[in-house]
């Protein structure tokens, strides 16, 4: 078996991967079955180690013969694969295992755009866009193997503790200064020869021959129809974005009768509504299913070699709010990662005061929707207004001050995701245990969850 810390590609047939695709997406498997691809219609199963580039500045990166990833044109990419991926700068890809994250990188600030789990496509919109000119601006898009927005809840800035990690894993990166700086250290650890856990994002790539048949061969129309329908459903929010932005503009004018929100605060409320509508990801604890990253191994690394005396390592990763599991997701005022913000934002003197205003504007927005003053009936944003609860937490408030803000300590007690932080070394529950209340992410954050259902 190839080194799991390196990238590699397998050439496979449909029959070899059919069962995996069927388990993740029966509709896609059925559509491919209808076109009956032959053994000559090969696919590529590409394996990317944690943190590897899948797309960089809009260009797809491919595993090379020497275990790297590189853009097409690199001499180490197998020639047969390179020749079958020439007509499209981004191959159509389907995630078979683990995950990937789409993000923008603006002035070294990471802005999460989409978290891709097993069963997700990417590159399909671009492949089906056959117009001579396109509004697609490829240079800003990036995709990483695993969660790019991955970080630890407790601070990890102790120099002597970090030296334990650095020495064992031969790290070159310095101790991270902020949440998004954690990722570079995680990537180094996960790809070190001393890191034992095998982990790759496994992606099924559809080469030019498949796409050419989808677009031109009549017998492949069932698969073309599936791809077009998939894109239509997937693009629903973005196709209606102009309408939503217009309604949002009217909403802020309407709410101006009650208050005049700071434009930056209004953009935060808009972002929260999109997280609550499951359009954008929030963050949740990354568990040991290891889909977001090699979490089990990273926990072991920090437990054994960083040797935090106070905290169990808890990792946060992107997650969409879902009524199916109702696992709360979080948004942080310290690292908002906004897709949109006003062109000019005055300096905010107090995050705590900003949170109070955002809480008030969020509640006003919700009530205006429920009362029918803001016309969003039948949309996911109306679902957000009806069924999603936003709770605001700050590490510098007491239980009886700055209502509706709650102390961050209470967050750890209220959410079972953080139960490991309440367990001492003997496995006993210890509610007096020191908690990472000054966490850069959770020290001032919003918890979003669905209201509990009541049986009438």
One Martini backbone bead per residue (centre of mass of N, CA, C, O) as a GRO file, in nm:
protein
  456
    1UNK     BB    1   0.097   0.035   0.022
    2UNK     BB    2   0.089   0.347   0.012
    3UNK     BB    3   0.182   0.625   0.149
    4UNK     BB    4  -0.042   0.809   0.348
    5UNK     BB    5   0.145   1.085   0.320
    6UNK     BB    6   0.073   1.044   0.024
    7UNK     BB    7   0.010   1.075  -0.309
    8UNK     BB    8  -0.239   0.898  -0.519
    9UNK     BB    9  -0.329   0.685  -0.810
   10UNK     BB   10  -0.616   0.517  -0.938
   11UNK     BB   11  -0.723   0.295  -1.183
   12UNK     BB   12  -1.073   0.262  -1.257
   13UNK     BB   13  -1.380   0.115  -1.249
   14UNK     BB   14  -1.707   0.119  -1.197
   15UNK     BB   15  -1.728  -0.160  -1.049
   16UNK     BB   16  -1.513  -0.086  -0.822
   17UNK     BB   17  -1.705   0.181  -0.711
   18UNK     BB   18  -2.014   0.139  -0.693
   19UNK     BB   19  -2.073   0.072  -0.393
   20UNK     BB   20  -1.977   0.346  -0.277
   21UNK     BB   21  -2.168   0.527  -0.435
   22UNK     BB   22  -2.435   0.396  -0.353
   23UNK     BB   23  -2.406   0.465  -0.044
   24UNK     BB   24  -2.404   0.790  -0.105
   25UNK     BB   25  -2.548   0.784  -0.423
   26UNK     BB   26  -2.802   0.632  -0.579
   27UNK     BB   27  -2.867   0.825  -0.818
   28UNK     BB   28  -2.591   0.822  -0.951
   29UNK     BB   29  -2.562   0.516  -0.985
   30UNK     BB   30  -2.814   0.483  -1.165
   31UNK     BB   31  -2.718   0.671  -1.397
   32UNK     BB   32  -2.464   0.506  -1.466
   33UNK     BB   33  -2.601   0.237  -1.522
   34UNK     BB   34  -2.763   0.341  -1.776
   35UNK     BB   35  -2.485   0.390  -1.955
   36UNK     BB   36  -2.283   0.158  -1.944
   37UNK     BB   37  -1.988   0.145  -1.876
   38UNK     BB   38  -1.688   0.054  -1.967
   39UNK     BB   39  -1.364  -0.051  -1.912
   40UNK     BB   40  -1.256   0.201  -2.083
   41UNK     BB   41  -1.416   0.382  -1.868
   42UNK     BB   42  -1.224   0.540  -1.681
   43UNK     BB   43  -1.114   0.612  -1.353
   44UNK     BB   44  -1.008   0.828  -1.077
   45UNK     BB   45  -0.840   0.751  -0.770
   46UNK     BB   46  -0.774   1.002  -0.536
   47UNK     BB   47  -0.510   1.065  -0.292
   48UNK     BB   48  -0.516   1.293  -0.009
   49UNK     BB   49  -0.351   1.439   0.213
   50UNK     BB   50  -0.350   1.627   0.469
   51UNK     BB   51  -0.364   1.960   0.327
   52UNK     BB   52  -0.382   1.925   0.043
   53UNK     BB   53  -0.397   2.025  -0.271
   54UNK     BB   54  -0.675   2.048  -0.502
   55UNK     BB   55  -0.708   2.365  -0.509
   56UNK     BB   56  -0.533   2.646  -0.678
   57UNK     BB   57  -0.641   2.915  -0.813
   58UNK     BB   58  -0.848   2.712  -0.989
   59UNK     BB   59  -0.642   2.469  -0.988
   60UNK     BB   60  -0.584   2.150  -1.034
   61UNK     BB   61  -0.453   1.889  -0.830
   62UNK     BB   62  -0.218   1.619  -0.884
   63UNK     BB   63  -0.093   1.328  -0.845
   64UNK     BB   64   0.223   1.199  -0.827
   65UNK     BB   65   0.481   0.972  -0.850
   66UNK     BB   66   0.623   1.122  -0.574
   67UNK     BB   67   0.364   1.216  -0.377
   68UNK     BB   68   0.255   1.465  -0.485
   69UNK     BB   69   0.116   1.779  -0.581
   70UNK     BB   70   0.007   1.900  -0.911
   71UNK     BB   71  -0.017   2.063  -1.183
   72UNK     BB   72  -0.071   2.055  -1.486
   73UNK     BB   73   0.261   1.973  -1.637
   74UNK     BB   74   0.387   1.793  -1.458
   75UNK     BB   75   0.619   1.538  -1.509
   76UNK     BB   76   0.502   1.345  -1.256
   77UNK     BB   77   0.254   1.303  -1.412
   78UNK     BB   78   0.086   1.077  -1.549
   79UNK     BB   79   0.034   1.071  -1.883
   80UNK     BB   80  -0.249   0.936  -1.907
   81UNK     BB   81  -0.383   1.136  -1.715
   82UNK     BB   82  -0.306   1.407  -1.841
   83UNK     BB   83  -0.448   1.348  -2.122
   84UNK     BB   84  -0.746   1.310  -1.958
   85UNK     BB   85  -0.707   1.639  -1.826
   86UNK     BB   86  -0.702   1.896  -2.047
   87UNK     BB   87  -1.002   2.039  -2.108
   88UNK     BB   88  -0.997   2.088  -1.783
   89UNK     BB   89  -0.892   2.267  -1.504
   90UNK     BB   90  -1.142   2.112  -1.348
   91UNK     BB   91  -1.226   1.832  -1.229
   92UNK     BB   92  -1.462   1.608  -1.187
   93UNK     BB   93  -1.570   1.552  -0.843
   94UNK     BB   94  -1.594   1.278  -0.592
   95UNK     BB   95  -1.651   1.210  -0.260
   96UNK     BB   96  -1.575   0.908  -0.085
   97UNK     BB   97  -1.373   1.025   0.143
   98UNK     BB   98  -1.408   1.239   0.374
   99UNK     BB   99  -1.278   1.574   0.299
  100UNK     BB  100  -1.345   1.927   0.212
  101UNK     BB  101  -1.240   2.277   0.146
  102UNK     BB  102  -1.378   2.580   0.063
  103UNK     BB  103  -1.173   2.879  -0.006
  104UNK     BB  104  -1.060   3.192   0.088
  105UNK     BB  105  -0.765   3.417   0.039
  106UNK     BB  106  -0.739   3.719   0.234
  107UNK     BB  107  -0.474   3.841   0.356
  108UNK     BB  108  -0.446   3.563   0.526
  109UNK     BB  109  -0.759   3.518   0.523
  110UNK     BB  110  -0.992   3.282   0.603
  111UNK     BB  111  -1.280   3.188   0.392
  112UNK     BB  112  -1.543   3.010   0.425
  113UNK     BB  113  -1.769   2.837   0.185
  114UNK     BB  114  -1.726   2.506   0.177
  115UNK     BB  115  -1.826   2.185   0.301
  116UNK     BB  116  -1.702   1.867   0.197
  117UNK     BB  117  -1.852   1.571   0.190
  118UNK     BB  118  -1.953   1.285   0.149
  119UNK     BB  119  -2.103   1.300  -0.178
  120UNK     BB  120  -1.952   1.535  -0.312
  121UNK     BB  121  -1.929   1.783  -0.545
  122UNK     BB  122  -1.684   1.913  -0.787
  123UNK     BB  123  -1.670   2.089  -1.105
  124UNK     BB  124  -1.958   2.084  -1.246
  125UNK     BB  125  -2.027   2.368  -1.325
  126UNK     BB  126  -1.778   2.417  -1.509
  127UNK     BB  127  -1.828   2.177  -1.710
  128UNK     BB  128  -2.136   2.286  -1.794
  129UNK     BB  129  -1.999   2.551  -1.891
  130UNK     BB  130  -2.024   2.635  -2.249
  131UNK     BB  131  -1.956   2.915  -2.263
  132UNK     BB  132  -1.736   3.152  -2.380
  133UNK     BB  133  -1.846   3.307  -2.131
  134UNK     BB  134  -1.773   3.370  -1.778
  135UNK     BB  135  -1.837   3.442  -1.428
  136UNK     BB  136  -1.609   3.266  -1.361
  137UNK     BB  137  -1.357   3.307  -1.102
  138UNK     BB  138  -1.086   3.107  -1.045
  139UNK     BB  139  -0.848   3.245  -0.869
  140UNK     BB  140  -1.009   3.233  -0.570
  141UNK     BB  141  -0.999   2.921  -0.557
  142UNK     BB  142  -1.002   2.674  -0.284
  143UNK     BB  143  -0.880   2.334  -0.197
  144UNK     BB  144  -0.878   2.108   0.073
  145UNK     BB  145  -0.770   1.846   0.254
  146UNK     BB  146  -0.991   1.879   0.450
  147UNK     BB  147  -1.000   2.092   0.704
  148UNK     BB  148  -0.907   2.426   0.709
  149UNK     BB  149  -1.107   2.502   0.953
  150UNK     BB  150  -0.890   2.416   1.202
  151UNK     BB  151  -0.914   2.398   1.568
  152UNK     BB  152  -0.843   2.480   1.887
  153UNK     BB  153  -0.977   2.574   2.179
  154UNK     BB  154  -0.734   2.595   2.321
  155UNK     BB  155  -0.454   2.725   2.392
  156UNK     BB  156  -0.113   2.710   2.199
  157UNK     BB  157   0.138   2.923   2.333
  158UNK     BB  158   0.329   2.742   2.478
  159UNK     BB  159   0.659   2.708   2.431
  160UNK     BB  160   0.742   2.446   2.584
  161UNK     BB  161   0.513   2.267   2.476
  162UNK     BB  162   0.573   2.307   2.171
  163UNK     BB  163   0.856   2.172   2.174
  164UNK     BB  164   0.751   1.882   2.192
  165UNK     BB  165   0.631   1.876   1.910
  166UNK     BB  166   0.870   1.982   1.743
  167UNK     BB  167   1.069   1.755   1.816
  168UNK     BB  168   0.908   1.494   1.734
  169UNK     BB  169   0.799   1.615   1.432
  170UNK     BB  170   0.985   1.825   1.297
  171UNK     BB  171   0.909   2.123   1.307
  172UNK     BB  172   0.889   2.452   1.137
  173UNK     BB  173   0.671   2.576   1.276
  174UNK     BB  174   0.531   2.800   1.464
  175UNK     BB  175   0.356   2.916   1.699
  176UNK     BB  176   0.045   2.990   1.693
  177UNK     BB  177  -0.152   3.306   1.686
  178UNK     BB  178  -0.414   3.168   1.562
  179UNK     BB  179  -0.659   2.976   1.453
  180UNK     BB  180  -0.559   2.946   1.144
  181UNK     BB  181  -0.260   2.864   1.234
  182UNK     BB  182  -0.304   2.567   1.320
  183UNK     BB  183  -0.311   2.410   1.048
  184UNK     BB  184  -0.008   2.399   0.977
  185UNK     BB  185   0.063   2.219   1.215
  186UNK     BB  186  -0.124   1.981   1.153
  187UNK     BB  187   0.002   1.912   0.880
  188UNK     BB  188   0.283   1.845   0.979
  189UNK     BB  189   0.203   1.620   1.169
  190UNK     BB  190   0.029   1.437   0.963
  191UNK     BB  191   0.313   1.427   0.765
  192UNK     BB  192   0.477   1.275   0.955
  193UNK     BB  193   0.663   0.991   1.013
  194UNK     BB  194   0.554   0.993   1.329
  195UNK     BB  195   0.268   0.957   1.210
  196UNK     BB  196   0.034   0.689   1.229
  197UNK     BB  197  -0.213   0.796   1.087
  198UNK     BB  198  -0.421   0.713   0.839
  199UNK     BB  199  -0.490   0.974   0.578
  200UNK     BB  200  -0.749   1.040   0.325
  201UNK     BB  201  -0.872   1.197   0.050
  202UNK     BB  202  -1.125   1.051  -0.158
  203UNK     BB  203  -1.130   1.085  -0.521
  204UNK     BB  204  -1.353   1.088  -0.790
  205UNK     BB  205  -1.248   1.109  -1.127
  206UNK     BB  206  -1.367   1.265  -1.425
  207UNK     BB  207  -1.279   1.247  -1.729
  208UNK     BB  208  -1.297   1.361  -2.047
  209UNK     BB  209  -1.445   1.114  -2.167
  210UNK     BB  210  -1.696   1.144  -1.991
  211UNK     BB  211  -1.776   1.440  -2.057
  212UNK     BB  212  -1.803   1.404  -2.361
  213UNK     BB  213  -2.037   1.198  -2.345
  214UNK     BB  214  -2.235   1.364  -2.178
  215UNK     BB  215  -2.248   1.603  -2.407
  216UNK     BB  216  -2.281   1.398  -2.695
  217UNK     BB  217  -2.417   1.126  -2.602
  218UNK     BB  218  -2.727   0.989  -2.601
  219UNK     BB  219  -2.683   0.738  -2.402
  220UNK     BB  220  -2.583   0.971  -2.171
  221UNK     BB  221  -2.835   1.142  -2.076
  222UNK     BB  222  -2.896   1.045  -1.783
  223UNK     BB  223  -2.632   1.174  -1.669
  224UNK     BB  224  -2.679   1.461  -1.762
  225UNK     BB  225  -2.946   1.504  -1.613
  226UNK     BB  226  -2.833   1.464  -1.332
  227UNK     BB  227  -2.620   1.693  -1.335
  228UNK     BB  228  -2.818   1.925  -1.386
  229UNK     BB  229  -2.996   1.877  -1.136
  230UNK     BB  230  -2.777   1.906  -0.926
  231UNK     BB  231  -2.697   2.198  -0.995
  232UNK     BB  232  -2.973   2.325  -0.953
  233UNK     BB  233  -2.997   2.255  -0.651
  234UNK     BB  234  -2.716   2.367  -0.553
  235UNK     BB  235  -2.786   2.676  -0.677
  236UNK     BB  236  -3.035   2.803  -0.539
  237UNK     BB  237  -2.923   3.025  -0.356
  238UNK     BB  238  -2.742   3.177  -0.576
  239UNK     BB  239  -2.977   3.237  -0.777
  240UNK     BB  240  -3.132   3.406  -0.520
  241UNK     BB  241  -2.945   3.635  -0.410
  242UNK     BB  242  -3.062   3.897  -0.519
  243UNK     BB  243  -3.329   3.875  -0.369
  244UNK     BB  244  -3.213   3.856  -0.083
  245UNK     BB  245  -3.054   4.124  -0.087
  246UNK     BB  246  -3.302   4.301  -0.130
  247UNK     BB  247  -3.457   4.217   0.122
  248UNK     BB  248  -3.234   4.295   0.317
  249UNK     BB  249  -3.238   4.595   0.254
  250UNK     BB  250  -3.534   4.635   0.340
  251UNK     BB  251  -3.495   4.528   0.628
  252UNK     BB  252  -3.298   4.747   0.733
  253UNK     BB  253  -3.500   4.977   0.680
  254UNK     BB  254  -3.722   4.868   0.862
  255UNK     BB  255  -3.544   4.843   1.124
  256UNK     BB  256  -3.484   5.156   1.136
  257UNK     BB  257  -3.743   5.214   1.310
  258UNK     BB  258  -3.594   5.083   1.572
  259UNK     BB  259  -3.304   5.096   1.434
  260UNK     BB  260  -2.940   5.161   1.363
  261UNK     BB  261  -2.741   4.957   1.225
  262UNK     BB  262  -2.448   4.862   1.191
  263UNK     BB  263  -2.323   4.739   0.904
  264UNK     BB  264  -2.152   4.518   1.036
  265UNK     BB  265  -2.373   4.397   1.215
  266UNK     BB  266  -2.564   4.329   0.981
  267UNK     BB  267  -2.366   4.124   0.848
  268UNK     BB  268  -2.373   3.928   1.087
  269UNK     BB  269  -2.673   3.861   1.076
  270UNK     BB  270  -2.671   3.750   0.790
  271UNK     BB  271  -2.472   3.523   0.851
  272UNK     BB  272  -2.641   3.381   1.067
  273UNK     BB  273  -2.883   3.318   0.879
  274UNK     BB  274  -2.711   3.128   0.689
  275UNK     BB  275  -2.639   2.926   0.905
  276UNK     BB  276  -2.939   2.868   0.996
  277UNK     BB  277  -2.999   2.780   0.675
  278UNK     BB  278  -2.749   2.598   0.569
  279UNK     BB  279  -2.549   2.761   0.371
  280UNK     BB  280  -2.346   2.796   0.600
  281UNK     BB  281  -2.093   2.723   0.802
  282UNK     BB  282  -2.010   2.626   1.100
  283UNK     BB  283  -1.912   2.502   1.427
  284UNK     BB  284  -1.771   2.192   1.553
  285UNK     BB  285  -1.692   1.914   1.698
  286UNK     BB  286  -1.435   1.700   1.626
  287UNK     BB  287  -1.448   1.371   1.580
  288UNK     BB  288  -1.358   1.012   1.569
  289UNK     BB  289  -1.437   0.979   1.254
  290UNK     BB  290  -1.222   1.151   1.079
  291UNK     BB  291  -1.339   1.344   0.845
  292UNK     BB  292  -1.190   1.626   0.882
  293UNK     BB  293  -0.953   1.459   1.027
  294UNK     BB  294  -0.683   1.325   1.216
  295UNK     BB  295  -0.793   1.339   1.523
  296UNK     BB  296  -0.680   1.108   1.689
  297UNK     BB  297  -0.377   1.177   1.635
  298UNK     BB  298  -0.384   1.476   1.728
  299UNK     BB  299  -0.467   1.423   2.015
  300UNK     BB  300  -0.221   1.250   2.085
  301UNK     BB  301  -0.009   1.465   2.029
  302UNK     BB  302  -0.110   1.673   2.246
  303UNK     BB  303  -0.112   1.484   2.491
  304UNK     BB  304   0.194   1.376   2.471
  305UNK     BB  305   0.369   1.651   2.361
  306UNK     BB  306   0.229   1.908   2.483
  307UNK     BB  307   0.111   1.873   2.771
  308UNK     BB  308  -0.150   1.965   2.888
  309UNK     BB  309  -0.253   2.046   3.220
  310UNK     BB  310  -0.573   2.143   3.168
  311UNK     BB  311  -0.644   2.021   2.869
  312UNK     BB  312  -0.835   1.880   2.641
  313UNK     BB  313  -0.829   1.818   2.314
  314UNK     BB  314  -1.029   2.040   2.110
  315UNK     BB  315  -1.188   2.028   1.797
  316UNK     BB  316  -1.268   2.247   1.527
  317UNK     BB  317  -1.521   2.229   1.264
  318UNK     BB  318  -1.699   2.225   1.004
  319UNK     BB  319  -2.069   2.279   1.007
  320UNK     BB  320  -2.394   2.196   0.946
  321UNK     BB  321  -2.700   2.270   1.017
  322UNK     BB  322  -2.916   2.003   1.158
  323UNK     BB  323  -3.217   1.841   1.220
  324UNK     BB  324  -3.119   1.543   1.243
  325UNK     BB  325  -2.898   1.607   1.493
  326UNK     BB  326  -2.878   1.881   1.649
  327UNK     BB  327  -2.596   2.009   1.632
  328UNK     BB  328  -2.434   2.251   1.739
  329UNK     BB  329  -2.328   2.570   1.622
  330UNK     BB  330  -2.059   2.809   1.557
  331UNK     BB  331  -1.984   3.163   1.613
  332UNK     BB  332  -1.720   3.406   1.580
  333UNK     BB  333  -1.601   3.730   1.665
  334UNK     BB  334  -1.286   3.671   1.622
  335UNK     BB  335  -1.360   3.476   1.343
  336UNK     BB  336  -1.589   3.535   1.105
  337UNK     BB  337  -1.557   3.498   0.790
  338UNK     BB  338  -1.680   3.694   0.581
  339UNK     BB  339  -1.821   3.723   0.270
  340UNK     BB  340  -1.960   3.990   0.379
  341UNK     BB  341  -1.881   4.347   0.380
  342UNK     BB  342  -1.838   4.650   0.431
  343UNK     BB  343  -1.624   4.885   0.295
  344UNK     BB  344  -1.678   5.023   0.584
  345UNK     BB  345  -1.525   4.986   0.916
  346UNK     BB  346  -1.547   5.062   1.216
  347UNK     BB  347  -1.416   5.054   1.506
  348UNK     BB  348  -1.453   4.816   1.760
  349UNK     BB  349  -1.440   4.868   2.103
  350UNK     BB  350  -1.663   4.625   2.165
  351UNK     BB  351  -1.760   4.306   2.152
  352UNK     BB  352  -1.981   4.301   2.364
  353UNK     BB  353  -2.150   4.530   2.237
  354UNK     BB  354  -2.181   4.395   1.964
  355UNK     BB  355  -2.339   4.151   2.068
  356UNK     BB  356  -2.583   4.305   2.172
  357UNK     BB  357  -2.668   4.419   1.899
  358UNK     BB  358  -2.687   4.156   1.738
  359UNK     BB  359  -2.900   4.028   1.916
  360UNK     BB  360  -3.117   4.246   1.865
  361UNK     BB  361  -3.126   4.231   1.554
  362UNK     BB  362  -3.193   3.932   1.530
  363UNK     BB  363  -3.465   3.948   1.683
  364UNK     BB  364  -3.595   4.158   1.500
  365UNK     BB  365  -3.576   3.995   1.238
  366UNK     BB  366  -3.742   3.756   1.334
  367UNK     BB  367  -4.008   3.909   1.402
  368UNK     BB  368  -4.056   4.032   1.119
  369UNK     BB  369  -4.100   3.760   0.984
  370UNK     BB  370  -4.330   3.641   1.167
  371UNK     BB  371  -4.517   3.909   1.103
  372UNK     BB  372  -4.471   3.969   0.775
  373UNK     BB  373  -4.275   4.221   0.705
  374UNK     BB  374  -4.083   3.998   0.600
  375UNK     BB  375  -4.053   3.837   0.280
  376UNK     BB  376  -3.979   3.472   0.355
  377UNK     BB  377  -4.171   3.265   0.265
  378UNK     BB  378  -4.049   2.932   0.229
  379UNK     BB  379  -3.770   2.973   0.346
  380UNK     BB  380  -3.485   2.907   0.523
  381UNK     BB  381  -3.504   3.179   0.683
  382UNK     BB  382  -3.775   3.114   0.812
  383UNK     BB  383  -3.673   2.868   0.962
  384UNK     BB  384  -3.479   3.024   1.133
  385UNK     BB  385  -3.695   3.205   1.274
  386UNK     BB  386  -3.872   2.955   1.389
  387UNK     BB  387  -3.625   2.717   1.487
  388UNK     BB  388  -3.381   2.901   1.571
  389UNK     BB  389  -3.127   2.934   1.817
  390UNK     BB  390  -2.965   3.217   1.973
  391UNK     BB  391  -2.660   3.214   2.162
  392UNK     BB  392  -2.476   3.428   2.383
  393UNK     BB  393  -2.114   3.435   2.446
  394UNK     BB  394  -1.903   3.539   2.731
  395UNK     BB  395  -1.602   3.562   2.935
  396UNK     BB  396  -1.705   3.872   3.068
  397UNK     BB  397  -1.959   3.747   3.225
  398UNK     BB  398  -2.228   3.721   3.419
  399UNK     BB  399  -2.536   3.578   3.495
  400UNK     BB  400  -2.643   3.901   3.583
  401UNK     BB  401  -2.515   4.021   3.313
  402UNK     BB  402  -2.564   4.130   2.996
  403UNK     BB  403  -2.826   4.084   2.889
  404UNK     BB  404  -2.812   3.787   2.687
  405UNK     BB  405  -2.549   3.720   2.800
  406UNK     BB  406  -2.331   3.445   2.854
  407UNK     BB  407  -2.126   3.245   2.999
  408UNK     BB  408  -1.893   3.035   2.876
  409UNK     BB  409  -1.910   2.820   3.095
  410UNK     BB  410  -2.206   2.740   3.026
  411UNK     BB  411  -2.152   2.613   2.754
  412UNK     BB  412  -1.994   2.361   2.857
  413UNK     BB  413  -2.248   2.258   3.024
  414UNK     BB  414  -2.475   2.255   2.777
  415UNK     BB  415  -2.269   2.093   2.583
  416UNK     BB  416  -2.182   1.767   2.499
  417UNK     BB  417  -1.930   1.819   2.321
  418UNK     BB  418  -1.767   1.917   2.607
  419UNK     BB  419  -1.746   1.680   2.815
  420UNK     BB  420  -1.432   1.614   2.823
  421UNK     BB  421  -1.367   1.881   2.994
  422UNK     BB  422  -1.517   1.740   3.265
  423UNK     BB  423  -1.281   1.532   3.277
  424UNK     BB  424  -1.071   1.363   3.449
  425UNK     BB  425  -0.806   1.139   3.472
  426UNK     BB  426  -1.018   0.921   3.610
  427UNK     BB  427  -1.320   0.986   3.471
  428UNK     BB  428  -1.439   1.206   3.638
  429UNK     BB  429  -1.668   1.428   3.720
  430UNK     BB  430  -1.565   1.790   3.698
  431UNK     BB  431  -1.710   2.103   3.749
  432UNK     BB  432  -1.429   2.248   3.862
  433UNK     BB  433  -1.281   2.249   3.621
  434UNK     BB  434  -1.080   2.386   3.417
  435UNK     BB  435  -1.170   2.622   3.163
  436UNK     BB  436  -1.162   2.753   2.824
  437UNK     BB  437  -1.288   3.064   2.842
  438UNK     BB  438  -1.044   3.212   2.660
  439UNK     BB  439  -1.110   3.124   2.400
  440UNK     BB  440  -1.079   3.261   2.091
  441UNK     BB  441  -1.359   3.142   1.992
  442UNK     BB  442  -1.557   3.101   2.267
  443UNK     BB  443  -1.533   3.380   2.423
  444UNK     BB  444  -1.707   3.497   2.154
  445UNK     BB  445  -2.025   3.364   2.083
  446UNK     BB  446  -2.249   3.162   1.878
  447UNK     BB  447  -2.530   2.957   1.929
  448UNK     BB  448  -2.673   2.710   1.708
  449UNK     BB  449  -3.014   2.581   1.730
  450UNK     BB  450  -3.272   2.378   1.764
  451UNK     BB  451  -3.561   2.351   1.873
  452UNK     BB  452  -3.732   2.181   2.086
  453UNK     BB  453  -3.946   1.930   2.072
  454UNK     BB  454  -4.300   1.913   2.132
  455UNK     BB  455  -4.538   1.708   2.267
  456UNK     BB  456  -4.897   1.746   2.244
   0.00000   0.00000   0.00000
